[in-house]
Amino acid sequence: MASRIAQIRKSVLTLALPVTVSSLLQRTEGIAAVFLVGGLGATSIAAVGLGQLLAFMSTTLVSGLSVGANVLIAQLSGARRTKDVGEAATHLLGLAAIVSCALMIVGLCLNRLTMELLGAEHHVIALALPYSNLIFQIIPFTIFLQVLSSIMQGTGNTKTPMYALIAVNLLYLTIAYPLIYGRWGLPAWGLTGAAVATGIAEGMGVAYLLWANRTLFRKSLKPRHDLMRSTWQIGAPVSGERMFQQAGIILYTKIVLLYGTVTYAAHQVGLSIESLSFLPGYGFAIAAATMVGQSIGAGKYVRAKLENWEANRLATIAMASMGVLFFFFPYMLLRAFTNDEAVVELGTVFLRIVAVLQVPLALTMVLAGSLRGAGDTRFIMWATTIGMWGVRVPLAVIAGPWLALDVLYVWGAMIADWTVRMALLLWRYRSERWKTIRVFR
């Protein structure tokens, strides 16, 4: 048994570490864009941030397709249905093409209106609109990059997507700066140059992943409705979950804003620091989804439970370690972001609250990954909805607008939210109802 667990631990780490690096790299491109346009002024920074926000909101809607790809490919791989894996991958690419084109058209049509509804100033919109329009024109590359990565992760190959993202980031950094500022004989395109660089870099990343997957795809003479139905059954609840989560975060953020600019700044800086702990959590969650999906596809339920346990253990150790850092050294972390003592003082309170969150957050992320691997995405959607809209938002509204309590109580609502989600997912997992779910026939 000990050797079997050691083997599973090695497999979990082999899958999780490249995903963790990939997650970091996905954030890096957006951060680099903001950093590179910084020399153009605050308005340019705001414009890039606004364009990235709209693109993020759009890609959130298709997150279900990426998760559906990962789970479906993992279970088919585990069942050794090689022909179905190839046909599923081909169908998933077709769906990605249809969805990305639809998002591109909708984004281009609603770009200005959305910026106005968000309350952006006119001079920011004037600068952001050309940039955002280009970002929506290349959004198919962004979606293909996600879906192709998910397909490969489903087969157990997490290293190739990581290499692709490394190449995307290096290429972006190489060409973005000269295209923004007109160096090395290239035109100074400003924000347009940043968007063009994104398109070139992500387009090359897609080309590399298509080449790396060239032996995987299989042509299908007719649409496989069973595969598309399975993708819908897995992916639709995931998209719903992400939408409910984002809507709740927007309302929760508005409540935090009632406490003033300093509090909101502390909240945002604290979230930026806390996001570092999400990286290993997300890596172990993807590892759990892939391994559990493959084991269930092969009918190895005992192995699936061992994989879930090991992924939970490793994620808890990693994120609890981050929690210790947040709790005992918040000042050092916050000073890396700001010199404002008022922000640092409030940010210290925030980081100590999220330090307490790390263990329930780790368990929730990995349990959700394991349940997704089993295809139980509908229950995760309801658990997210209950935690966000049944716990966090009501408690924040009571503490803030109704009773005007200290912001500490509004932030404390996050602990209640994630604890409830953890309890719900733990109950669901221990009920073993996930064993009865059939992703494909």
Secondary structure as UniProt FT lines:
FT   HELIX           2..36
FT   HELIX           37..40
FT   HELIX           42..61
FT   HELIX           63..78
FT   TURN            79..80
FT   HELIX           82..117
FT   TURN            118..119
FT   HELIX           122..137
FT   HELIX           139..154
FT   TURN            155..156
FT   HELIX           159..181
FT   TURN            184..185
FT   HELIX           191..212
FT   TURN            213..216
FT   HELIX           225..257
FT   TURN            258..259
FT   HELIX           261..297
FT   TURN            298..299
FT   HELIX           301..328
FT   HELIX           330..335
FT   TURN            336..337
FT   HELIX           341..373
FT   TURN            374..375
FT   HELIX           377..385
FT   HELIX           386..392
FT   HELIX           393..397
FT   HELIX           398..402
FT   HELIX           407..431
FT   HELIX           433..436
//
